[in-house]
Amino acid sequence: MSRSDLGSKWAELRFAVIGELLARPPERGELQKALKELAAKTWLTPSGEWKSFSLSTIERWYYKAKQAEQPFEILRRKVRSDVGCERVMSNALLEELGGQFASYPTWSYQLHADNLKALVEERPELGYAPSATTVRRRMQRHGWRKRPKARTEGQKLAQQRIEALETRGFEAEHAHALWHFDYHQAKRKVLLSDGTWIIPHCLCILDDCSRYVCHIQWYYEECSETLCHGMQQAFMKRGLPRGWLSDNGSAMMAAETQSAARELGIVHNTTLPHSPYQNGKQESFWNQVEGRLMPMLSNVEVLTLEFLNRSTLAWVELEYNREHHTEIGMSPLDKLLKAHDLSRSSCDAARLMFHFTRTVTRVQRRGDGTVSINGVRFEVPNRMRHVERLTLRYAAWDLSRVYIVDPRHHTTILGTILPQDKLKNADGRRRRVDAEASEPFTPEKPKEELPPLMRKLLSEFAATGLPPAYIPHTPSNEEK
């Protein structure tokens, strides 16, 4: 609260104490009785404390307000006579302060003031020792502001950019034209099913134009797997955006993430290194998470990841997305509905999982018709044993889905391969290679895994919007 606001609050309190006496003046001889009744009451001060005032104090306020043409203004706190004036610092002392800042740009204003005080004691001819407030004002006037210590070349370049170029806010004109996404590390731990405590990471995907939260979820860690998992949910719920904005984290720059952005037609922009202010809307949202959501869970002694996610989604959908946002002048939901929508329809979940993969080339081993991916051997179908180099797509965290794709069009799936089952191969039975390899290769139509009735039931159940009636379980060895 500023000084002017604080003065107004105190004036309101004093006027509330004596306002009744001014509106209904007491009869002759009844003033002291009325003052005693007011002195016996307690009042809530602007500092949040309950306080009573003496009879003489209330009497002084009463006569000042009664005789003034503007009672409210006369009850304000007295303004200092030297307000708006600055104490003069000698040129010699100001030069010492400038040299001190040049040598120690990371010092606080108080530390600069304390050092000037010690310098004045050594050299009295410099004048008096200024207060920390005076030092702060003089340093701010000359642009001598505290600078973070630059430890790397990238941090130095970022600092130079801030000092050389002005910083401007921006906003997308249309909904889903630009999404922000970032991770945030919680300030408290959650308990896993195996009895271990971890600090969860929150992934939030935010629309720039409307500030609408497209998806938010807490995970065990920040990695490309969790990013792709959360991003796929955002696509299925909100559609495909036109652009992304993120920092240069390893998950954001992973091959799987870059592949999905390229193939889905999403322009991926990144902030400059060591410049989190460029993603300021996302950073501002984390303040609300820690300032409003997490305090409501402060009394939950054993906080689990499942309960934290349910609470976060409830808070986002029913409060944040629907509450008035000061910057846009309405709620994020209203802004999203009023703005022009640039989103596109998303493909199905299986196709999205395929897009979030990396592309590699492997040479087929002639001896057993296998290829190696991350130290795991995969068997190539006999009909493709004549292909020397295979173009494969896979996600680093999921080797259960490895696709063989057309080397000219990496989005055309030719088949899938599975890891080698050495125990099954130990039965000694082998198929003839020559007969199958001599036949011309024609991709077979993939067999339907589910019959029509089951596909119909699953489709109708998904249309209800109801969640499956079961609790997902993650094996303990996969939780970390």
Summary of the structure (lengths in Angstrom):
residues: 480
radius of gyration: 34.3
end to end distance: 45.1
largest distance: 122.3
contacts: 1231
relative contact order: 0.07
helix: 43%
strand: 17%
